[in-house]
């Protein structure tokens, strides 16, 4: 089952609706958020379901009953190590990464998918405040690779296959 990757929701109910549409289509087993959730009580259940890190706009008092996220997170999926951080304080060269590892960050609101020195680097963009011509976006991680996803069409616009 795939993993949905998002970032920079900024408390947007419309952004959450777009993400829920993607969840309905792709049925991810996990949702990773690279920060700036800025949660509200109305959508607390949604935010509680995320594996997330703290962004520069996240404030502890917004979280209420939701645990305040850490600055970075390390996960394993599909036999690969995944490092997640927002991207405002830490970036891929701040971590000891090995070829085949996946680095996920947000902050720029611009989707990006590339490989540097064998490391897969993904920024899913933003579902609520996009800063690119692709519009609202997210990413989908599968056993075979990572794809950037338009949240308007629910189609992929860039894919990077694992070697």
GUPANU-123789 format. One record per residue (C-alpha): residue in one letter; x, y, z. Coordinates in steps of 0.2 Angstrom, whole numbers, padded with zeros to 4 digits, always signed. Example, Ala and Ser with C-alpha at 12.3 -4.5 7.8 and 13.67 -1.06 7.14 Angstrom:
2
A+0062-0022+0039
S+0068-0005+0036
***
This chain:
163
X+0000+0000+0000
X+0006+0017-0004
X+0011+0031+0008
X+0004+0049+0005
X+0016+0063+0008
X+0010+0081+0011
X+0017+0097+0018
X+0011+0115+0022
X-0007+0112+0025
X-0008+0128+0035
X-0025+0124+0043
X-0034+0124+0026
X-0050+0115+0026
X-0050+0115+0007
X-0032+0108+0007
X-0038+0094+0018
X-0053+0091+0007
X-0041+0089-0008
X-0030+0077+0002
X-0045+0067+0007
X-0050+0065-0011
X-0032+0058-0014
X-0034+0047+0001
X-0050+0040-0006
X-0042+0036-0023
X-0025+0029-0017
X-0029+0022+0000
X-0013+0025+0008
X-0007+0015+0023
X+0001+0030+0031
X+0001+0049+0028
X+0017+0059+0031
X+0017+0078+0033
X+0033+0088+0032
X+0027+0102+0043
X+0016+0118+0044
X+0000+0108+0048
X-0006+0123+0059
X-0021+0112+0065
X-0038+0117+0071
X-0050+0108+0082
X-0062+0105+0068
X-0050+0094+0059
X-0041+0087+0074
X-0045+0069+0069
X-0036+0071+0052
X-0021+0079+0060
X-0020+0066+0073
X-0018+0053+0059
X-0002+0061+0052
X+0016+0056+0055
X+0022+0073+0055
X+0036+0085+0059
X+0035+0103+0065
X+0036+0117+0053
X+0041+0135+0056
X+0023+0141+0057
X+0017+0127+0069
X+0014+0133+0087
X+0012+0122+0102
X-0004+0131+0107
X-0012+0126+0091
X-0010+0107+0094
X-0021+0106+0110
X-0024+0087+0112
X-0013+0083+0096
X+0005+0079+0101
X+0017+0093+0096
X+0028+0086+0082
X+0047+0084+0082
X+0059+0094+0071
X+0063+0078+0062
X+0057+0060+0060
X+0065+0044+0054
X+0054+0030+0047
X+0057+0014+0037
X+0046+0009+0023
X+0049-0003+0008
X+0066-0007+0015
X+0071+0011+0014
X+0076+0024+0027
X+0065+0039+0026
X+0070+0056+0035
X+0057+0069+0036
X+0060+0087+0041
X+0051+0104+0037
X+0066+0111+0027
X+0067+0128+0036
X+0081+0123+0048
X+0087+0107+0043
X+0091+0100+0025
X+0097+0083+0018
X+0116+0088+0021
X+0112+0089+0039
X+0109+0071+0041
X+0120+0056+0038
X+0111+0049+0022
X+0116+0034+0012
X+0112+0030-0006
X+0094+0023-0007
X+0088+0034+0007
X+0073+0045+0005
X+0073+0063+0011
X+0057+0073+0013
X+0055+0091+0016
X+0042+0105+0013
X+0043+0124+0017
X+0045+0130-0001
X+0027+0125-0006
X+0035+0120-0023
X+0035+0102-0028
X+0052+0094-0031
X+0058+0077-0035
X+0076+0073-0038
X+0090+0062-0034
X+0107+0068-0027
X+0121+0057-0024
X+0109+0042-0024
X+0098+0050-0011
X+0080+0052-0016
X+0074+0070-0012
X+0055+0074-0011
X+0046+0090-0008
X+0027+0087-0010
X+0022+0105-0012
X+0007+0111-0004
X-0012+0107-0005
X-0017+0124+0001
X-0005+0137-0004
X+0005+0131-0019
X+0019+0142-0026
X+0020+0133-0043
X+0011+0131-0059
X+0007+0113-0054
X-0006+0120-0042
X-0011+0110-0026
X+0000+0095-0024
X+0006+0080-0014
X+0017+0065-0017
X+0014+0046-0016
X+0028+0034-0011
X+0027+0016-0017
X+0038+0001-0017
X+0044+0006-0034
X+0046+0025-0033
X+0040+0042-0028
X+0027+0052-0038
X+0022+0070-0037
X+0003+0071-0038
X-0009+0085-0044
X-0022+0086-0030
X-0034+0094-0043
X-0033+0080-0056
X-0027+0066-0045
X-0014+0062-0058
X+0005+0061-0057
X+0015+0074-0065
X+0032+0068-0061
X+0039+0050-0056
X+0056+0045-0050
X+0058+0026-0050
X+0069+0017-0037
X+0085+0010-0044
***
